[in-house]
């Protein structure tokens, strides 16, 4: 069976993840209902004249992809696969606002052209001069997972040696106001380190970009292999989720006891966290559990941040106190299971294994 190695990662989030160094060496704590990314100096990768014309999400994507390729020592990937649920929201908002204010007359097409979901993947390929396979998945809470599945299939076909795959989303003033009407977010600001113990409905909004350079041969700094990935859409009850996880572990020659660390997508919403409690109680009652959404906020492709964090934990063989939700971490961490769901409908599992 072909092993898929994670040879390089890059992440831009509400934490200082683009700076490098140990995982969460500098922890950023917030007290607000919406988290924005900590932006690095994009001039490292993008010409200053181009930066002015780029929206935030494009800069985030290009920055995270560049960090990932640098870490892997790859100058040109054989394929670029991106996952995003919202696409370029900022440019969409600009275009729609002008359309209303100017009564649909004398509109410049630039904002419309740049508002499409595949703008980020296209911009990465333009900057790299990469003419290879380029695809963007727009599947709500499965956008990132489907990008990973596509990357795995390309590698298993043998048509590529290195694939750049990632997930990204942004939050804007307009989108935050609209999504708040559905009761998705907290009404009052909450401290991020206290979010997961919150007894109320709603979570905090987030954004970010995380990219992975995947290959069929391990790189110099490879710490993890992507062993398995699976998705489950609209399960009827928690028993279906538990059965799905058992089948997933079985398919990957594992049992719950083989999992050294469970990472869940708890987000502080009392309703949405209930399923995590059920799964932990049924399958992982004594396992150490880590969480990540109090660090990056909730967004459809937040699992990309979770996978980036899992890879860092395997590389460093240490779990920062800020992410540990329950239990004590065992000695060597060999297998990490990431279980996440988005709004109770999109459930996903990602299994990472440590590379010696």
Secondary structure, DSSP 8 states (H G I E B T S, - for coil): ---EEEEEEEEESSSSGGG-SSTTSS----EESB-------GGGTS-HHHHHHS-HHHHHHHHHHHHHHHHHT-SS-SEEEEE-SS-SHHHHHHHHHHHHHTTT-S--SHHHHTTSTTHHHHHHHHHHT--SEEEEE--GGGHHHHHHHHHHHHHHHTS-SEEEEEEEE---HHHHHHHHTTT-B-SS-EEGGGGGG--SS-B-B--EEEEEEEESS--TT--EEEEEEEEEES-SSHHHHHHHHHHHHHHTT--GGG-SEEEE---S-TTTTHHHHHHHHHH-TTS-EEE-HHHH-B-TTTHHHHHHHHHHHHHHT---TTTEEES---SS--EEEEEEEETTTEEEEEEEEE--
